[in-house]
Amino acid sequence: MDSLDENILFQFYRSPLGKTVRRLVTRQLEKIYTVGTSSDHDTRVSAGIGYARPYMKLLSRHSGHQIVLQFSGYHLRSWPKGKPSRLAEVDDTNMPLLSSSLNDVLMIHGLEVSVSPAALLDEIWRLLKGSGRLTVVIPHRRGLWSSQEHTPFGHGQPFSQRQIKHLLEDHGFHVHSIRSALVLPPIAPSIYLRTAPLVEHLPHTFGGVLVVEAEKMIYSVRPLTRKAWQLRSKAVANLAKPSPKSRHEAK
């Protein structure tokens, strides 16, 4: 993975700028998840992959059971707060879950810092059920945030819209939509906090991040390596199994 300091994400999302970024990115994510609302809410299992903790509240509104699969090297704290943890630290190319165990995956601060994006996408394809949804938030190559190392989006490999579309298609996903967010550059926090929410409503193509909605193509058969079946921890493997208690909590 890219040398992203383990505390930069944690501290960033606690800052005023980070809280604004979370709201603006969530606004784009909500356009995807409200469309995907279905009658099987209580049985759906969703995973936040990479460093998705700041966005898990969104998933909890649209899925009965949620887990966090956080890449090693990031600031490790239990989630959710005050309840039995449903967070596990994982290898980004060998996650300890059974195949076809997830309905939704939200990946943020993940693909751009992986040493093997292709292997990571193959692993997510394995974990998703047929027609499962993958939502990816990545730094936009044409945006200004990818060059600002004082933010998490200034680390790793940024992507253009064409690059991410081709990469996902090459690894068994059909891309439904590509949106952008964070139009303004990360300028002085006081100016950004006042102006950014207004500018985000305007049409734009040069946002700092891309928000990509894709679907697993069930007819795209991917080879499974032997190690993908070796679950390193039974307890971690059971994270994706909704319990009766968690279903009541979702309601």
CORWOSUL-V860270 format. One record per backbone hydrogen bond with DSSP energy under -0.5 kcal/mol. CO is the residue of the C=O (numbers start at 1). NH is the residue of the N-H. Records with the same first field share a line. If there is no record, write none. Layout:
# CORWOSUL-V860270
CO=NH, NH
This chain:
# CORWOSUL-V860270
2=4
3=5
5=8, 9
6=75
7=11
8=12
9=13
10=14
11=14, 15
12=15, 18
15=19
16=20
17=21
18=22
19=23
20=24
21=25
22=26
23=27
24=28
25=29
26=30
27=31
28=32
29=32, 33
30=34
32=36
34=37
38=41
40=43, 44
41=44, 64
44=65
45=103, 104
46=67
47=49, 106
48=69
49=51, 108
50=71
52=55
53=56
55=58, 59
56=60
57=61
58=61
59=62, 63
65=46
67=48
68=70, 88
69=50
70=90
71=74
75=77
79=86
80=83
86=68
88=70
90=72
91=94
94=91
95=97
98=101
102=129
103=133
104=47
105=107, 135
106=49, 108
107=137
108=51
110=113, 114
111=114
112=157
113=2
116=120
117=121
118=122
119=123
120=124
121=125
122=126
123=127
124=128
126=100
127=101, 102
129=132
132=216
133=105
134=214
135=107
136=138, 212
137=109
138=210
139=159
140=143
144=147
145=148
147=149
148=151
151=154
152=155
156=158
159=141
160=164
161=165
162=166
163=167
164=168
165=169
166=170
167=171
168=171, 173
169=172
172=217
173=175
174=176, 215
177=213
179=211
181=208, 209
182=208
185=187
188=191, 192
189=193
190=194
191=195
192=196
195=198, 199
196=200
198=201
199=202
208=140
209=181
210=138, 212
211=179
212=136, 214
213=176, 177
214=134
215=174
216=131, 218
217=220
219=221
223=225
225=228
226=229
227=230
229=231
233=237
234=238
236=239
237=240
238=241
240=242
243=247
244=248
245=249
246=250
247=251
